[in-house]
Amino acid sequence: MAVGEVEILLNGKPETLRSSLDAAKRVNALGGFMNVHAKLQAYDFDFFVMVIAAGLGKKASDVEASVYKTGLPKLLGDVSTFVNYLANGGKPFTQSGEAEPGEE
């Protein structure tokens, strides 16, 4: 898997969320990355759908049934990680702010 990608199981099928400028802009437009994290923690279905759609380069209507069938608790960790990647220019970050090994 490439840097900035997160694999999820969506309705039993592996899918890859890919970081891109377009995905970052779509997610940020939902009120900023911190707001998106808060909405994910609150299990706001619409936010899960919109973030996953952005990461897959699809429309929300194309993924909403699969998100529902998968269940939000199963998606929370990976979707939150993906939002963090988007907020950090498509790459993982550490608490120290230094690049992960091999990310320079």
DOKE-842851 format. One record per atom (N, C-alpha, C): atom name; x, z, y; residue number from 0. Coordinates in Angstrom, 1 decimal, decimal comma. Layout:
N
site vopa: CA xx: X zz: Z yy: Y fimar: NUM;
...
END
This chain:
104
site vopa: N xx: 0,8 zz: 0,0 yy: -1,2 fimar: 0;
site vopa: CA xx: 0,0 zz: 0,0 yy: 0,0 fimar: 0;
site vopa: C xx: 0,9 zz: 0,0 yy: 1,2 fimar: 0;
site vopa: N xx: 0,5 zz: -0,8 yy: 2,2 fimar: 1;
site vopa: CA xx: 1,3 zz: -0,9 yy: 3,5 fimar: 1;
site vopa: C xx: 1,1 zz: 0,3 yy: 4,4 fimar: 1;
site vopa: N xx: 2,0 zz: 0,5 yy: 5,3 fimar: 2;
site vopa: CA xx: 1,9 zz: 1,5 yy: 6,3 fimar: 2;
site vopa: C xx: 0,6 zz: 1,4 yy: 7,1 fimar: 2;
site vopa: N xx: -0,2 zz: 2,5 yy: 7,3 fimar: 3;
site vopa: CA xx: -1,4 zz: 2,4 yy: 8,0 fimar: 3;
site vopa: C xx: -2,6 zz: 2,1 yy: 7,2 fimar: 3;
site vopa: N xx: -2,4 zz: 1,9 yy: 5,9 fimar: 4;
site vopa: CA xx: -3,6 zz: 1,6 yy: 5,1 fimar: 4;
site vopa: C xx: -4,0 zz: 2,9 yy: 4,3 fimar: 4;
site vopa: N xx: -5,3 zz: 3,0 yy: 4,0 fimar: 5;
site vopa: CA xx: -5,8 zz: 4,1 yy: 3,3 fimar: 5;
site vopa: C xx: -6,8 zz: 3,5 yy: 2,3 fimar: 5;
site vopa: N xx: -6,5 zz: 3,8 yy: 1,0 fimar: 6;
site vopa: CA xx: -7,5 zz: 3,3 yy: -0,1 fimar: 6;
site vopa: C xx: -8,6 zz: 4,3 yy: -0,3 fimar: 6;
site vopa: N xx: -9,8 zz: 3,8 yy: -0,3 fimar: 7;
site vopa: CA xx: -11,0 zz: 4,6 yy: -0,6 fimar: 7;
site vopa: C xx: -11,7 zz: 4,1 yy: -1,8 fimar: 7;
site vopa: N xx: -12,5 zz: 4,9 yy: -2,4 fimar: 8;
site vopa: CA xx: -13,4 zz: 4,4 yy: -3,4 fimar: 8;
site vopa: C xx: -14,8 zz: 4,3 yy: -2,8 fimar: 8;
site vopa: N xx: -15,3 zz: 3,2 yy: -2,6 fimar: 9;
site vopa: CA xx: -16,6 zz: 2,9 yy: -1,9 fimar: 9;
site vopa: C xx: -17,6 zz: 2,4 yy: -3,0 fimar: 9;
site vopa: N xx: -18,5 zz: 3,3 yy: -3,3 fimar: 10;
site vopa: CA xx: -19,5 zz: 3,0 yy: -4,4 fimar: 10;
site vopa: C xx: -18,8 zz: 2,6 yy: -5,7 fimar: 10;
site vopa: N xx: -17,7 zz: 3,3 yy: -6,0 fimar: 11;
site vopa: CA xx: -17,0 zz: 3,1 yy: -7,2 fimar: 11;
site vopa: C xx: -16,0 zz: 1,9 yy: -7,2 fimar: 11;
site vopa: N xx: -15,9 zz: 1,2 yy: -6,0 fimar: 12;
site vopa: CA xx: -15,0 zz: 0,1 yy: -5,9 fimar: 12;
site vopa: C xx: -13,9 zz: 0,4 yy: -4,9 fimar: 12;
site vopa: N xx: -12,6 zz: 0,2 yy: -5,4 fimar: 13;
site vopa: CA xx: -11,5 zz: 0,4 yy: -4,4 fimar: 13;
site vopa: C xx: -11,6 zz: -0,5 yy: -3,2 fimar: 13;
site vopa: N xx: -11,4 zz: 0,0 yy: -2,1 fimar: 14;
site vopa: CA xx: -11,4 zz: -0,7 yy: -0,8 fimar: 14;
site vopa: C xx: -10,2 zz: -0,2 yy: 0,0 fimar: 14;
site vopa: N xx: -9,6 zz: -1,0 yy: 0,9 fimar: 15;
site vopa: CA xx: -8,5 zz: -0,6 yy: 1,7 fimar: 15;
site vopa: C xx: -8,9 zz: -0,7 yy: 3,2 fimar: 15;
site vopa: N xx: -8,8 zz: 0,5 yy: 3,8 fimar: 16;
site vopa: CA xx: -9,0 zz: 0,5 yy: 5,3 fimar: 16;
site vopa: C xx: -7,6 zz: 0,2 yy: 5,9 fimar: 16;
site vopa: N xx: -7,6 zz: -0,8 yy: 6,8 fimar: 17;
site vopa: CA xx: -6,4 zz: -1,3 yy: 7,4 fimar: 17;
site vopa: C xx: -6,4 zz: -1,0 yy: 8,9 fimar: 17;
site vopa: N xx: -5,3 zz: -0,4 yy: 9,3 fimar: 18;
site vopa: CA xx: -5,1 zz: -0,1 yy: 10,7 fimar: 18;
site vopa: C xx: -4,8 zz: -1,4 yy: 11,5 fimar: 18;
site vopa: N xx: -5,5 zz: -1,6 yy: 12,6 fimar: 19;
site vopa: CA xx: -5,2 zz: -2,8 yy: 13,4 fimar: 19;
site vopa: C xx: -5,7 zz: -2,4 yy: 14,8 fimar: 19;
site vopa: N xx: -5,3 zz: -3,2 yy: 15,8 fimar: 20;
site vopa: CA xx: -5,7 zz: -2,9 yy: 17,2 fimar: 20;
site vopa: C xx: -7,2 zz: -3,0 yy: 17,3 fimar: 20;
site vopa: N xx: -7,8 zz: -4,0 yy: 16,6 fimar: 21;
site vopa: CA xx: -9,2 zz: -4,2 yy: 16,7 fimar: 21;
site vopa: C xx: -9,9 zz: -2,9 yy: 16,1 fimar: 21;
site vopa: N xx: -9,5 zz: -2,4 yy: 14,9 fimar: 22;
site vopa: CA xx: -10,1 zz: -1,3 yy: 14,3 fimar: 22;
site vopa: C xx: -9,9 zz: -0,1 yy: 15,3 fimar: 22;
site vopa: N xx: -8,8 zz: 0,1 yy: 15,9 fimar: 23;
site vopa: CA xx: -8,5 zz: 1,2 yy: 16,8 fimar: 23;
site vopa: C xx: -9,5 zz: 1,2 yy: 18,0 fimar: 23;
site vopa: N xx: -9,7 zz: 0,0 yy: 18,5 fimar: 24;
site vopa: CA xx: -10,6 zz: -0,2 yy: 19,7 fimar: 24;
site vopa: C xx: -12,0 zz: 0,1 yy: 19,3 fimar: 24;
site vopa: N xx: -12,4 zz: -0,4 yy: 18,1 fimar: 25;
site vopa: CA xx: -13,8 zz: -0,1 yy: 17,6 fimar: 25;
site vopa: C xx: -14,1 zz: 1,4 yy: 17,4 fimar: 25;
site vopa: N xx: -13,1 zz: 2,1 yy: 16,8 fimar: 26;
site vopa: CA xx: -13,3 zz: 3,5 yy: 16,6 fimar: 26;
site vopa: C xx: -13,2 zz: 4,3 yy: 17,9 fimar: 26;
site vopa: N xx: -12,2 zz: 4,0 yy: 18,7 fimar: 27;
site vopa: CA xx: -12,0 zz: 4,7 yy: 20,0 fimar: 27;
site vopa: C xx: -13,3 zz: 4,5 yy: 20,9 fimar: 27;
site vopa: N xx: -13,9 zz: 3,4 yy: 20,8 fimar: 28;
site vopa: CA xx: -15,2 zz: 3,1 yy: 21,6 fimar: 28;
site vopa: C xx: -16,3 zz: 4,1 yy: 21,2 fimar: 28;
site vopa: N xx: -16,2 zz: 4,8 yy: 20,1 fimar: 29;
site vopa: CA xx: -17,2 zz: 5,8 yy: 19,7 fimar: 29;
site vopa: C xx: -17,1 zz: 7,1 yy: 20,4 fimar: 29;
site vopa: N xx: -16,3 zz: 7,2 yy: 21,5 fimar: 30;
site vopa: CA xx: -16,1 zz: 8,4 yy: 22,3 fimar: 30;
site vopa: C xx: -14,8 zz: 9,0 yy: 22,2 fimar: 30;
site vopa: N xx: -13,8 zz: 8,3 yy: 21,7 fimar: 31;
site vopa: CA xx: -12,4 zz: 8,8 yy: 21,5 fimar: 31;
site vopa: C xx: -12,2 zz: 9,3 yy: 20,1 fimar: 31;
site vopa: N xx: -10,9 zz: 9,4 yy: 19,8 fimar: 32;
site vopa: CA xx: -10,5 zz: 9,8 yy: 18,4 fimar: 32;
site vopa: C xx: -10,9 zz: 11,2 yy: 18,1 fimar: 32;
site vopa: N xx: -10,7 zz: 12,1 yy: 19,1 fimar: 33;
site vopa: CA xx: -11,1 zz: 13,5 yy: 18,8 fimar: 33;
site vopa: C xx: -12,6 zz: 13,6 yy: 18,6 fimar: 33;
site vopa: N xx: -13,4 zz: 12,9 yy: 19,3 fimar: 34;
site vopa: CA xx: -14,9 zz: 12,9 yy: 19,1 fimar: 34;
site vopa: C xx: -15,2 zz: 12,4 yy: 17,7 fimar: 34;
site vopa: N xx: -14,5 zz: 11,4 yy: 17,3 fimar: 35;
site vopa: CA xx: -14,8 zz: 10,8 yy: 16,0 fimar: 35;
site vopa: C xx: -14,5 zz: 11,8 yy: 14,9 fimar: 35;
site vopa: N xx: -13,3 zz: 12,5 yy: 15,1 fimar: 36;
site vopa: CA xx: -13,0 zz: 13,6 yy: 14,1 fimar: 36;
site vopa: C xx: -14,1 zz: 14,6 yy: 14,0 fimar: 36;
site vopa: N xx: -14,6 zz: 15,1 yy: 15,2 fimar: 37;
site vopa: CA xx: -15,6 zz: 16,1 yy: 15,2 fimar: 37;
site vopa: C xx: -16,9 zz: 15,6 yy: 14,5 fimar: 37;
site vopa: N xx: -17,2 zz: 14,3 yy: 14,8 fimar: 38;
site vopa: CA xx: -18,4 zz: 13,8 yy: 14,1 fimar: 38;
site vopa: C xx: -18,2 zz: 13,6 yy: 12,6 fimar: 38;
site vopa: N xx: -17,0 zz: 13,3 yy: 12,2 fimar: 39;
site vopa: CA xx: -16,8 zz: 13,2 yy: 10,7 fimar: 39;
site vopa: C xx: -16,9 zz: 14,6 yy: 10,1 fimar: 39;
site vopa: N xx: -16,4 zz: 15,6 yy: 10,8 fimar: 40;
site vopa: CA xx: -16,4 zz: 17,0 yy: 10,3 fimar: 40;
site vopa: C xx: -17,9 zz: 17,5 yy: 10,2 fimar: 40;
site vopa: N xx: -18,7 zz: 16,9 yy: 11,1 fimar: 41;
site vopa: CA xx: -20,2 zz: 17,3 yy: 11,1 fimar: 41;
site vopa: C xx: -21,0 zz: 16,4 yy: 10,1 fimar: 41;
site vopa: N xx: -20,3 zz: 15,6 yy: 9,4 fimar: 42;
site vopa: CA xx: -20,9 zz: 14,7 yy: 8,4 fimar: 42;
site vopa: C xx: -21,9 zz: 13,8 yy: 9,1 fimar: 42;
site vopa: N xx: -21,6 zz: 13,2 yy: 10,2 fimar: 43;
site vopa: CA xx: -22,4 zz: 12,2 yy: 10,9 fimar: 43;
site vopa: C xx: -22,3 zz: 10,9 yy: 10,2 fimar: 43;
site vopa: N xx: -23,3 zz: 10,5 yy: 9,5 fimar: 44;
site vopa: CA xx: -23,4 zz: 9,3 yy: 8,6 fimar: 44;
site vopa: C xx: -23,0 zz: 8,1 yy: 9,4 fimar: 44;
site vopa: N xx: -23,5 zz: 7,9 yy: 10,6 fimar: 45;
site vopa: CA xx: -23,3 zz: 6,7 yy: 11,4 fimar: 45;
site vopa: C xx: -21,8 zz: 6,6 yy: 11,7 fimar: 45;
site vopa: N xx: -21,1 zz: 7,7 yy: 12,0 fimar: 46;
site vopa: CA xx: -19,7 zz: 7,6 yy: 12,3 fimar: 46;
site vopa: C xx: -18,9 zz: 7,2 yy: 11,1 fimar: 46;
site vopa: N xx: -19,2 zz: 7,7 yy: 9,9 fimar: 47;
site vopa: CA xx: -18,5 zz: 7,3 yy: 8,7 fimar: 47;
site vopa: C xx: -18,7 zz: 5,8 yy: 8,5 fimar: 47;
site vopa: N xx: -19,9 zz: 5,3 yy: 8,7 fimar: 48;
site vopa: CA xx: -20,2 zz: 3,9 yy: 8,5 fimar: 48;
site vopa: C xx: -19,4 zz: 3,1 yy: 9,5 fimar: 48;
site vopa: N xx: -19,4 zz: 3,5 yy: 10,8 fimar: 49;
site vopa: CA xx: -18,7 zz: 2,7 yy: 11,8 fimar: 49;
site vopa: C xx: -17,2 zz: 2,7 yy: 11,6 fimar: 49;
site vopa: N xx: -16,6 zz: 3,8 yy: 11,2 fimar: 50;
site vopa: CA xx: -15,1 zz: 3,9 yy: 11,0 fimar: 50;
site vopa: C xx: -14,8 zz: 3,0 yy: 9,8 fimar: 50;
site vopa: N xx: -15,5 zz: 3,1 yy: 8,7 fimar: 51;
site vopa: CA xx: -15,2 zz: 2,4 yy: 7,5 fimar: 51;
site vopa: C xx: -15,4 zz: 0,9 yy: 7,7 fimar: 51;
site vopa: N xx: -16,4 zz: 0,5 yy: 8,4 fimar: 52;
site vopa: CA xx: -16,6 zz: -0,9 yy: 8,8 fimar: 52;
site vopa: C xx: -15,5 zz: -1,4 yy: 9,6 fimar: 52;
site vopa: N xx: -15,0 zz: -0,7 yy: 10,6 fimar: 53;
site vopa: CA xx: -13,9 zz: -1,1 yy: 11,4 fimar: 53;
site vopa: C xx: -12,6 zz: -1,3 yy: 10,5 fimar: 53;
site vopa: N xx: -12,4 zz: -0,4 yy: 9,6 fimar: 54;
site vopa: CA xx: -11,2 zz: -0,4 yy: 8,8 fimar: 54;
site vopa: C xx: -11,2 zz: -1,6 yy: 7,8 fimar: 54;
site vopa: N xx: -12,4 zz: -2,0 yy: 7,4 fimar: 55;
site vopa: CA xx: -12,6 zz: -3,1 yy: 6,5 fimar: 55;
site vopa: C xx: -12,8 zz: -4,4 yy: 7,2 fimar: 55;
site vopa: N xx: -12,9 zz: -4,4 yy: 8,6 fimar: 56;
site vopa: CA xx: -13,2 zz: -5,6 yy: 9,3 fimar: 56;
site vopa: C xx: -14,6 zz: -6,2 yy: 9,1 fimar: 56;
site vopa: N xx: -15,5 zz: -5,3 yy: 8,8 fimar: 57;
site vopa: CA xx: -16,9 zz: -5,8 yy: 8,5 fimar: 57;
site vopa: C xx: -17,9 zz: -5,2 yy: 9,5 fimar: 57;
site vopa: N xx: -19,1 zz: -5,6 yy: 9,4 fimar: 58;
site vopa: CA xx: -20,2 zz: -5,1 yy: 10,2 fimar: 58;
site vopa: C xx: -20,7 zz: -3,8 yy: 9,5 fimar: 58;
site vopa: N xx: -21,2 zz: -2,9 yy: 10,3 fimar: 59;
site vopa: CA xx: -21,7 zz: -1,6 yy: 9,8 fimar: 59;
site vopa: C xx: -22,8 zz: -1,8 yy: 8,8 fimar: 59;
site vopa: N xx: -23,6 zz: -2,8 yy: 9,0 fimar: 60;
site vopa: CA xx: -24,7 zz: -3,1 yy: 8,0 fimar: 60;
site vopa: C xx: -24,2 zz: -3,5 yy: 6,7 fimar: 60;
site vopa: N xx: -23,0 zz: -4,0 yy: 6,6 fimar: 61;
site vopa: CA xx: -22,4 zz: -4,5 yy: 5,4 fimar: 61;
site vopa: C xx: -21,9 zz: -3,3 yy: 4,5 fimar: 61;
site vopa: N xx: -21,7 zz: -2,2 yy: 5,1 fimar: 62;
site vopa: CA xx: -21,1 zz: -1,0 yy: 4,3 fimar: 62;
site vopa: C xx: -22,0 zz: 0,2 yy: 4,2 fimar: 62;
site vopa: N xx: -23,1 zz: 0,3 yy: 5,0 fimar: 63;
site vopa: CA xx: -23,8 zz: 1,5 yy: 5,0 fimar: 63;
site vopa: C xx: -24,4 zz: 1,9 yy: 3,7 fimar: 63;
site vopa: N xx: -24,9 zz: 1,0 yy: 2,9 fimar: 64;
site vopa: CA xx: -25,5 zz: 1,4 yy: 1,6 fimar: 64;
site vopa: C xx: -24,4 zz: 1,9 yy: 0,7 fimar: 64;
site vopa: N xx: -23,2 zz: 1,3 yy: 0,7 fimar: 65;
site vopa: CA xx: -22,1 zz: 1,8 yy: -0,1 fimar: 65;
site vopa: C xx: -21,6 zz: 3,2 yy: 0,3 fimar: 65;
site vopa: N xx: -21,6 zz: 3,4 yy: 1,6 fimar: 66;
site vopa: CA xx: -21,2 zz: 4,7 yy: 2,1 fimar: 66;
site vopa: C xx: -22,2 zz: 5,8 yy: 1,7 fimar: 66;
site vopa: N xx: -23,5 zz: 5,5 yy: 1,8 fimar: 67;
site vopa: CA xx: -24,5 zz: 6,4 yy: 1,3 fimar: 67;
site vopa: C xx: -24,4 zz: 6,7 yy: -0,1 fimar: 67;
site vopa: N xx: -24,2 zz: 5,7 yy: -1,0 fimar: 68;
site vopa: CA xx: -24,1 zz: 5,9 yy: -2,4 fimar: 68;
site vopa: C xx: -22,9 zz: 6,7 yy: -2,8 fimar: 68;
site vopa: N xx: -21,8 zz: 6,5 yy: -2,0 fimar: 69;
site vopa: CA xx: -20,5 zz: 7,2 yy: -2,3 fimar: 69;
site vopa: C xx: -20,7 zz: 8,7 yy: -2,0 fimar: 69;
site vopa: N xx: -21,3 zz: 9,0 yy: -0,8 fimar: 70;
site vopa: CA xx: -21,4 zz: 10,4 yy: -0,4 fimar: 70;
site vopa: C xx: -20,3 zz: 10,7 yy: 0,6 fimar: 70;
site vopa: N xx: -20,7 zz: 11,4 yy: 1,7 fimar: 71;
site vopa: CA xx: -19,7 zz: 11,7 yy: 2,7 fimar: 71;
site vopa: C xx: -18,6 zz: 12,7 yy: 2,3 fimar: 71;
site vopa: N xx: -18,9 zz: 13,7 yy: 1,5 fimar: 72;
site vopa: CA xx: -17,8 zz: 14,6 yy: 1,2 fimar: 72;
site vopa: C xx: -16,7 zz: 13,9 yy: 0,4 fimar: 72;
site vopa: N xx: -16,9 zz: 12,9 yy: -0,4 fimar: 73;
site vopa: CA xx: -15,9 zz: 12,2 yy: -1,1 fimar: 73;
site vopa: C xx: -15,0 zz: 11,4 yy: -0,2 fimar: 73;
site vopa: N xx: -15,6 zz: 11,0 yy: 1,0 fimar: 74;
site vopa: CA xx: -14,9 zz: 10,1 yy: 1,9 fimar: 74;
site vopa: C xx: -14,1 zz: 10,8 yy: 3,0 fimar: 74;
site vopa: N xx: -14,5 zz: 12,1 yy: 3,3 fimar: 75;
site vopa: CA xx: -14,0 zz: 12,8 yy: 4,5 fimar: 75;
site vopa: C xx: -12,5 zz: 12,8 yy: 4,7 fimar: 75;
site vopa: N xx: -11,8 zz: 13,2 yy: 3,7 fimar: 76;
site vopa: CA xx: -10,3 zz: 13,3 yy: 3,8 fimar: 76;
site vopa: C xx: -9,7 zz: 12,0 yy: 4,1 fimar: 76;
site vopa: N xx: -10,0 zz: 10,9 yy: 3,3 fimar: 77;
site vopa: CA xx: -9,4 zz: 9,6 yy: 3,5 fimar: 77;
site vopa: C xx: -9,8 zz: 9,0 yy: 4,9 fimar: 77;
site vopa: N xx: -11,0 zz: 9,1 yy: 5,2 fimar: 78;
site vopa: CA xx: -11,5 zz: 8,5 yy: 6,5 fimar: 78;
site vopa: C xx: -10,8 zz: 9,3 yy: 7,7 fimar: 78;
site vopa: N xx: -10,7 zz: 10,6 yy: 7,6 fimar: 79;
site vopa: CA xx: -10,0 zz: 11,3 yy: 8,7 fimar: 79;
site vopa: C xx: -8,5 zz: 10,9 yy: 8,8 fimar: 79;
site vopa: N xx: -7,9 zz: 10,7 yy: 7,6 fimar: 80;
site vopa: CA xx: -6,5 zz: 10,2 yy: 7,6 fimar: 80;
site vopa: C xx: -6,4 zz: 8,9 yy: 8,3 fimar: 80;
site vopa: N xx: -7,4 zz: 8,0 yy: 8,0 fimar: 81;
site vopa: CA xx: -7,4 zz: 6,7 yy: 8,7 fimar: 81;
site vopa: C xx: -7,5 zz: 6,8 yy: 10,2 fimar: 81;
site vopa: N xx: -8,4 zz: 7,6 yy: 10,7 fimar: 82;
site vopa: CA xx: -8,6 zz: 7,8 yy: 12,1 fimar: 82;
site vopa: C xx: -7,3 zz: 8,3 yy: 12,7 fimar: 82;
site vopa: N xx: -6,6 zz: 9,2 yy: 12,0 fimar: 83;
site vopa: CA xx: -5,3 zz: 9,7 yy: 12,5 fimar: 83;
site vopa: C xx: -4,3 zz: 8,5 yy: 12,6 fimar: 83;
site vopa: N xx: -4,3 zz: 7,6 yy: 11,6 fimar: 84;
site vopa: CA xx: -3,4 zz: 6,5 yy: 11,7 fimar: 84;
site vopa: C xx: -3,7 zz: 5,6 yy: 12,9 fimar: 84;
site vopa: N xx: -5,0 zz: 5,4 yy: 13,1 fimar: 85;
site vopa: CA xx: -5,4 zz: 4,5 yy: 14,3 fimar: 85;
site vopa: C xx: -4,9 zz: 5,1 yy: 15,6 fimar: 85;
site vopa: N xx: -5,1 zz: 6,5 yy: 15,7 fimar: 86;
site vopa: CA xx: -4,7 zz: 7,2 yy: 16,9 fimar: 86;
site vopa: C xx: -3,2 zz: 7,1 yy: 17,1 fimar: 86;
site vopa: N xx: -2,4 zz: 6,9 yy: 16,1 fimar: 87;
site vopa: CA xx: -1,0 zz: 6,9 yy: 16,1 fimar: 87;
site vopa: C xx: -0,4 zz: 5,5 yy: 16,0 fimar: 87;
site vopa: N xx: -1,1 zz: 4,5 yy: 16,4 fimar: 88;
site vopa: CA xx: -0,6 zz: 3,2 yy: 16,4 fimar: 88;
site vopa: C xx: -0,5 zz: 2,6 yy: 15,0 fimar: 88;
site vopa: N xx: -1,3 zz: 3,0 yy: 14,1 fimar: 89;
site vopa: CA xx: -1,3 zz: 2,5 yy: 12,8 fimar: 89;
site vopa: C xx: -0,3 zz: 3,0 yy: 11,8 fimar: 89;
site vopa: N xx: 0,2 zz: 4,2 yy: 12,1 fimar: 90;
site vopa: CA xx: 1,2 zz: 4,8 yy: 11,2 fimar: 90;
site vopa: C xx: 1,0 zz: 6,3 yy: 11,1 fimar: 90;
site vopa: N xx: 1,5 zz: 6,9 yy: 10,0 fimar: 91;
site vopa: CA xx: 1,4 zz: 8,3 yy: 9,8 fimar: 91;
site vopa: C xx: 2,1 zz: 9,1 yy: 10,9 fimar: 91;
site vopa: N xx: 1,7 zz: 10,3 yy: 11,1 fimar: 92;
site vopa: CA xx: 2,5 zz: 11,1 yy: 12,0 fimar: 92;
site vopa: C xx: 2,7 zz: 12,5 yy: 11,4 fimar: 92;
site vopa: N xx: 3,7 zz: 13,2 yy: 11,9 fimar: 93;
site vopa: CA xx: 4,0 zz: 14,5 yy: 11,5 fimar: 93;
site vopa: C xx: 3,7 zz: 15,5 yy: 12,6 fimar: 93;
site vopa: N xx: 3,7 zz: 16,8 yy: 12,3 fimar: 94;
site vopa: CA xx: 3,4 zz: 17,8 yy: 13,3 fimar: 94;
site vopa: C xx: 4,6 zz: 17,8 yy: 14,4 fimar: 94;
site vopa: N xx: 5,8 zz: 17,4 yy: 13,9 fimar: 95;
site vopa: CA xx: 6,9 zz: 17,4 yy: 14,8 fimar: 95;
site vopa: C xx: 6,9 zz: 16,2 yy: 15,8 fimar: 95;
site vopa: N xx: 6,1 zz: 15,2 yy: 15,4 fimar: 96;
site vopa: CA xx: 6,1 zz: 14,0 yy: 16,2 fimar: 96;
site vopa: C xx: 7,1 zz: 13,0 yy: 15,8 fimar: 96;
site vopa: N xx: 7,9 zz: 13,3 yy: 14,8 fimar: 97;
site vopa: CA xx: 8,9 zz: 12,4 yy: 14,3 fimar: 97;
site vopa: C xx: 8,3 zz: 11,4 yy: 13,3 fimar: 97;
site vopa: N xx: 8,9 zz: 10,3 yy: 13,1 fimar: 98;
site vopa: CA xx: 8,4 zz: 9,3 yy: 12,2 fimar: 98;
site vopa: C xx: 8,6 zz: 9,8 yy: 10,8 fimar: 98;
site vopa: N xx: 7,7 zz: 9,4 yy: 9,9 fimar: 99;
site vopa: CA xx: 7,9 zz: 9,7 yy: 8,5 fimar: 99;
site vopa: C xx: 9,1 zz: 9,0 yy: 8,0 fimar: 99;
site vopa: N xx: 9,7 zz: 9,4 yy: 6,9 fimar: 100;
site vopa: CA xx: 10,9 zz: 8,7 yy: 6,4 fimar: 100;
site vopa: C xx: 10,5 zz: 7,3 yy: 6,1 fimar: 100;
site vopa: N xx: 11,3 zz: 6,3 yy: 6,5 fimar: 101;
site vopa: CA xx: 11,1 zz: 4,9 yy: 6,3 fimar: 101;
site vopa: C xx: 10,1 zz: 4,3 yy: 7,3 fimar: 101;
site vopa: N xx: 9,7 zz: 5,0 yy: 8,3 fimar: 102;
site vopa: CA xx: 8,7 zz: 4,5 yy: 9,3 fimar: 102;
site vopa: C xx: 9,4 zz: 4,2 yy: 10,6 fimar: 102;
site vopa: N xx: 10,7 zz: 4,2 yy: 10,7 fimar: 103;
site vopa: CA xx: 11,4 zz: 4,0 yy: 12,0 fimar: 103;
site vopa: C xx: 11,3 zz: 2,5 yy: 12,5 fimar: 103;
END
